[in-house]
Amino acid sequence: MWCESGGKPWAIGRGANYGLFQINVVHARRIPDFWTAWMNPARNIEWGYALWARQGWKPWACRPY
C-alpha cells in the first residue's frame, strides 16, 4: 500500500489506478460500489485483499519480491 499510493486513500495513479492499493479500472469494473467508495480506506483494503487472494501480486507493480 505504501509503495503504491504513499498511504493516500485519494491517490490516482497513471493508467487509471485508484486508492490505497491503486486498483486498476479493469478490476474496478467488477466491484459494484467501487466508484462511490474507492476513497474509503477500509473498502479499498477489502478489495485489495480480495484481488490479492485471487491473483497474488500480479496486479501490482510494487511487489515484496
Residue pairs with C-beta under 8 A, 6 or more apart in sequence:
1 7
1 20
1 21
1 45
1 48
3 62
4 11
4 13
4 17
4 20
4 21
4 22
4 60
4 61
4 62
5 11
5 13
5 19
5 20
5 21
5 22
7 20
8 20
9 19
9 20
9 39
9 40
9 41
9 44
10 19
10 39
11 18
11 19
11 20
11 22
12 18
13 22
15 24
16 24
16 25
17 23
17 24
17 25
18 24
18 25
18 28
18 34
18 38
19 38
19 39
19 44
19 47
20 41
20 44
20 45
20 48
21 44
21 45
21 47
21 48
21 51
21 60
22 60
23 31
23 34
23 38
23 44
23 47
23 48
23 51
23 59
24 59
27 47
27 51
27 59
28 34
28 35
28 38
31 47
33 43
34 47
37 43
38 44
51 59
52 59
57 63
57 64
57 65
